Amino acid sequence: MELRTLRYFVAVAEELHFGRAAVRLHMSQPPLSRSIKRLEAEVGAVLFDRSSAGVTLTPVGAVLLEEARTLLDQADRVRERVAVAAGAARVTVGVLGDSADPDIARLADACRRRHPQVEVRVRETDLADPTCGLHSGLVDLALTRGPFDETGLTVRTLRADPVGALLRADDPLAGRDSLRLADLADRRWFRFPEGTDPAWQSYWSGGEPRRGPVVRAVQECRQAVLWNGTIGITLLDHEPGTGLTVVPLSDMPASRVVAAWHEKDRNPLIRSFVQLAAATYQG
């Protein structure tokens, strides 16, 4: 069995949907389906039950999934050790500035335990660059938040955090149990500089063009609210600081924490770091 075919199989087994698996693998669905059929012919058994209700693993498929994951993990470890031996033991990670995410500290510990010989360089960026230098080639991997232009990138969601409206504590809306975006339609919002990724700008502006002061950092967002009475969107579980409060927004989707890297990057250390990140953020 080829490792590539086993990766295809694992993607379908985890997604239980050929279309989603194809998107995840950055390929079209027909060649993926053909690869799975060839694999079934090779093992001499049906791996998936396909019906109008969806796709499910057969008992044989469940056994192969367990074995395939083990084999692929071993193959990745071989690549990682070869990369270290060849002197390619360096990874540059981009993060958003002002981040106090405890999962980053846990990920750093996990990476040090698994890759003690790897040098990790960290590059912080302000809120005007959600890819943390990935699109400009300054980092190998970004631990950031979506949405943003994903052209040429592979993006994996690690966690989703609810958001709310950041307000002064004495704001007339501060005592509400929850708000909707319509409640904030006539207010001044903090916003990001011209040229900021449109998808990112749109999300943090509630999907509408806004007027108000331009900010680049989390602390600037808070100061804009505190000094000017402007409003904006922030994470619900972040401590806003003295004089500020956060009210849940009922009609805003959660903010996705993601790992992103160049889709053509074959550095095995990147794959290892992403696997560690997924385990850390979801554990």
N, C-alpha and C positions, 0 to 999 in steps of 0.2 A: 504494500500500500504506500502511496506517495504521501508525504507530509502535507502537501498542499491539499490533496483530496480530503485528508482527515480534518484539516482546518475548515474546509467547506462543510463537512459533515457536522462538526461541532457547532458551527454557526447556525445551521438549520435546526439542530437539536436544541440549542438554547433559545432560539427565537420561536421555534415551532411555527414557522411561517416562511415560505420560500422567498416571497417578495422582500420581507424585512431583512432576511439573511443576505440576499443579493445586494441590498443597499449597504448593509454593514460591510460587505466584502468588496464594495465598489466594482460590481460586475452586473451584467444583465441576468435575468432569471433563467432563460433557456439553457445556457451552458452550465449553470449551477445544477439545474434539474438533470441534465445529461450526466454530469459527474457523479451525482448521487446514484443514479441508475446503474452506472458502471461499477460503482463501489458495491452496490447490492448484488450485482452479478458476480463480482469477485469473491465476496464472502459467502455467496450462495444462500442468502436469506433476505427477506424484506426488513428494512430498517425503520421505515415509517409507515404508519397507517394513514392513508390520504382519503378524506371524505369531505362532503359538503360542510360538515361541522368544523373542519380544520385538520391540522396535522398533529399526530401523536407518535411517540416512540413505541416501537414494538419491544418485547422483552429482549430480543437480540440487539436492537438498537441501544437499549439502556446499558447493556454490557459493553458494547463497543464505545459508547460515550465515555464511560469510566476509564477504559483502557486508552482511548485516544487522548483524553486530557493528560493522563500520566505520561504518555509517549511524547506529546507535544511539549510538555513542561520540561522533560529531560532534554529534548532537542534544543529548547531555548537556553537551557543552562549550559549546554555545550557551546553554543554560539557566544554566550556571555563570557565564558572562560577564555575562549579563543580571542575575543575582542580585548580582554584585559591583557592577555599574553602579548598581543600585537601592539599594545600601547595605545589603544583607543579607549582608555578608561577615563573618559571625561564627558560630563553631560552638563549643559547649561539649561537651567530651568527658569522660566519667567513666571513671576507672580505679580498680582496687583498690589500696589503700595497700600499702606495702612491696613494690611490684612492681619487680623488677630485670630485666624481660624485655628483652633486647637488641633484639627486633623493634619495640618501641615507639620506641626511638631511631631506628631505620631508617625507621619510618613517619613520624616527625616530619620527618626530612630530605626524604623523598619529598613530603610535604605542602607544605613550604616551597618546594620547587622548582616544584611544579605550581600552588600557590596563594599566591604571595608576598604578595598583598594581603589575605589572609584572616586575621583574628584568631582564634586558637585558645585557648580558655580550658579549663584542665584542672581537674577536681574529683576529688580523691582521697576514697575512702570506706573504712571498715573492713570486715572480713569479714562483718559482720552484714547488709550490704546488697549482695548480689551484682549487682544491676542498677545500682549506682553512682549512684543518684538518678534513674534513668530512669523508674521507675513514679511517682515523686513529682513528675516534671516539672522536675527541677533540671538535667538535661543533655539534649542532643540525640542523643547517640550514646554508647554504652557499649562499652569494650574490656575484656572481663571473662571470666569462666569460667562455664560451665553446671554443673549444671542449675538453673533457677529458673522461676518462673511466667512463661510467655511470652504471657499474655493481652494482646491489643492490640499486640503487638510483632512485628517481623520479626527473626529471628535467623539469622545466617550463621556456620557453623563455619569458623575460620581455621586451626586446628591442633589436634592431640591429643597430650597429654603423658602418658607412663606415670607411675604413682604408686607409693608404697611406704609402709611403716610407719616413722614417726619414733620412734626409741628412744634411750635412753641408750647410750653406747658399751659400758658394762659390763653391759647387760641380758643375761639368759640367752639371749634370742633373737637377739641382735645378730650372732652369728656365722653365722647361717643364710644359705644362698644365696637363699632365697625363703620367703615366708610365705603362709598363707591366713588369711582373716578369722576362721575358727574357732580359729586359734591365739591370737587376741587376745580371745576372747569374755569371759574372766573378768577383764580388765584395766580400769583406770580410763582414760577417754579425755578429752582436752580437747574441749570442745563450745562451740557458739555460744549467744548469749543467747536467752531466750524471745522469740517473735515473729519470729525469723529465718525466711526463706523455707523451707517444709518440704522442698521438693525439694533445695535446697542443703544443708540440715542433714542430710538422710538420706544424701546422697552422701558427705559428708565424715565421716559416722559409720558408714560401711560398711553402711547399710541397717537399722541397729538402734538403738533408744533406748539411750543411754549415760549413765553417771554419771561425774562428774569436774568439774574446774574450768572456769569459763566464760572464754572468750578472745574478743578482738575483732581482734587483729592477728597477723601472722606471727611477730613477735618474742615476743609473749605465748605463742603456741603452743610455741615452742622453750623458753622459760623454764619453762613448765609441765612439760615433759618433763624438763628438766635439774634442776629443783629438787624435783619431786615424783615423778619416775619414772612419770608418766602416759604414755600413748601417743596417737598420732593418725595421720592420713594427710597426706602431703605429696608434693610433686613429686619424682620420682626423681632428676632431674638438678640439683636445688638443693643448694648447699653447706649442710649442716645446721648447721655451727659446731662449735666445740671441745666435746668431751665427748658429741657426739651422732652418730648414724649413721642411714642410711636403708636398709631391706631391701625389695626388690621384693615387691609383693603380686600373686600370680598370678591371683587371682580378682576383681580390681577392674578395671572398665573405665577407659580413659584419661580424663584430665581435658580437656574441650574448651575451647579458647580461642575466644571468639566475639565478633563485633560484633553489637550489638543496637540497634534504633531503633524509634520508633513507626511502626506499619504505615501510618498515614494521613499521615505527614510527607512532604511532596512537595518539601522543600528539596533542590535538585539537588546542593548541596555535600555532603549526607549520602551520597548515592549515590556521588559521586566519592571521598569518604574511604573508603567501604567497599571500592570497587574497588581503591584503593591499598593498603588493609590486606590484602586477599586476595592481591594480588601480592607484597607484602612478606613476609607470614607463610608463604606457600607457596613463595616463590622460593629 
